[in-house]
Amino acid sequence: MTPPALELRGLSVAYREAVVLRRASWTAPVHGLAAIVGPNGAGKSTMLKAALGLVPLLAGEARFFGQPLAAVRRRVGYLPQRASVDWDFPATALQVAAMGRYPRAGWFRPLPRAEREHARAALAEVGLADLADRQIGQLSGGQQQRVFLARALALEAELYLMDEPFAGVDAATERAIVEVLRRLARQGRTVVAVHHDLATVAEYFNHVCLLNGEVVAAGPVATTFTPEHLARAYGGRLPLLDRQVLQPRPVLQAAVPA
Amino acid sequence: METLLQALAFAGGHNTRMVALGCAAFGLAAGALGCFVLLRGRALIADAAAHATLPGLCIAFILAAWLGGNPRSLPLLLAGAATTAAIGVLAAGAMVRGGRLRDDAAMALVVSLGFGIGVALLSVVQSLPVGGQAGLSSFILGQAAGMGQADALLIGGLALLALLAVAVLFRPLAVLCFDPEFAAVSGLPVRRLDLVLMALMLAVTVAGLRAIGLILVVALMVVPAATARLLTDRLPVMVPLAALLGAFAAWFGAGLSAAIPALPTGATIALVACGGFALALLFAPARGVIAFTLRQRRLRRELLAELR
C-alpha cells in the first residue's frame, strides 16, 4: 500500500506559554483537495508550519509519503501566506516564479534557459504570462497571490501545503486559483489548504479537517462538514452556521465546472 | 586641486595607490553585501556590530601590550574587533529570540554596552606605558592616512573574499531575504545561511574600521544599497550597482581626504555616498522625487481633462 502524502501524528506546538496545537493527528487523503478549517487562533497555519518544521514541535511528528520531510523535499511544495513577505522586494514576477526551480536546477549557477521557460510556463498557467517582467510590488493582491501559486507550480511537487491561498483575492482570481487546484487534483497530486471561507468548503474541497486547537473531526466533506462538527469546532460562535453553508451553491457550481 | 587629482588618479606614490585600492575593494564588498543586509532587515544589527568592535579593539591592544606583542598590528586588532562584535550580535539575537526584547531595543542595548565598554577601555589603554593610543582613536572616525601597504592588502583581501562569497551565495541569499519560510521548506539551511550573512557582515565591517571608522562604517553598507534600490527594481542589477557605488564613494572619499588633510576619511566617504543617494532620490527615473512629481501632475491633468 502506498503511504499517504501527509500524515500527522500527535503534533503539539506552543508559542511562549500558550499551547496552540494539541496532539493533532490527521492523514491527508491521497490525490485530493483537503481543507483545514477552524476559527481564528485554531492553529491552522501553525499545523502546516509545524508539519514543515518551520516552528519548533513540542511533541509529535509529520511524515510525508511515509518519510521525514528531509528525505522527500522535492515532492513537497509550500505556499506561504501572501502577507508573510515584503512585496517591495526588487524582483519581477518571473524571478519569483523561478525561485521554484532552484531546488531542481541547483542554487549555485544561473538558471538555464529551459528552467526559466519552465517558470514562465508556470506564470502562464496562473494567467500572468503578460506580467512576467513586472516588479512584484506593482501587482495587485490577487496577482501577487497567483505569483506565489506559480512559484509553487514551478516546484512540480506531488503534495502542496497552502496557507490561505484565497485570502484577500477578488472573485476572478479565486476562480483562477480553484481551476489550478482542480487541475492539480486531476493530475493525481494532493493539496492541503488552510481555508477560512466556510461557504466554499463543500464546493472547492473533497476532504476537510476541522481544527480548534486540536483536530475536532476529519474526513470526506459529505460526512464531516456537518452542523454538529462545525458547532464543536467553532464552539457555537458561528453566526453563519446554517444550511446554506453546508450545501454547495448551485449557481456558483455551474459557473465553475469541476 | 592638483593634489586632489593626483590622489584620485592614484598618483601619490605606490602606498597611496594601494590604500585607495584597498578602500575601493572595501566599498565594492560593502555595497554588494549591503543589499542583502538591507533586504534581510539587518541594517540596525550592522550598526550595532560596528559599535561593538571597540571593546575588542581595546582588549586586543591591551593584551598585545601586556604580552609584549605589537599592539598596533592590524590583523590582531581586527580579530579582537570581530570577536566582540560577534558576541554582541549573537547576544542581541538570543535576547530577541527568547522574546525578552524587541529587536530595536536589543540593538540599542548592544550599541550602548559595546560603545560604553569600549570608551571605558580606551581610557585604560591611554594609561598604558606603551605610549599613545593614537592608533586606536583612528578606528573610531577612520583615517586612511598613515595606512601601510600591508594594511591595505589585508583590508582589500578581506573585502574581496566577502565579495566572492556574496557572488557564490547570490541565489540562496536572495531567496532567504525574500521568503525565509519558502527557503527553509526548499531545503536551504536558513539558520546557517543567516549566520553566514552575519559573518560576512562582520568581515566587511572590520575591513572598513581602519579607513572609515566604526561610527560610519555602516553607511557604506546601507547607503549604496539604498541608492541602487532607487535606481532599479531588479536584484541582479541592484547588487552590482550598489557595489560600484560603494567602491566609487570609498575611492573618491579616500582620495578627497588625502588631498585635503583637514577632511576626516570616514566622514568624507560617507558624505560622498550620501551625495549619491541624494542625487538618486531626486533624479531616479521611476522612483525619484522629480519623476514622481511629474507623473502626479500629468495624471491630475489627464483626470481633469477627462472630467471636463
Interface residues (C-beta under 8 A of the other chain):
Chain A: R16 K49 L52 G53 L54 A70 R73 V76 G77 Y78 P80 S84 V85 D86 F89 P90 A91 T92 Q95 V96 M99 Y102 P103 W107 F108 Q135 G137 R151 L155
Chain B: L39 G99 V168 R171 P172 A174 V175 C177 F178 D179 E181 F182 A184 V185 S186 G187 L188 R229 T232 D233 R234 L235 M238
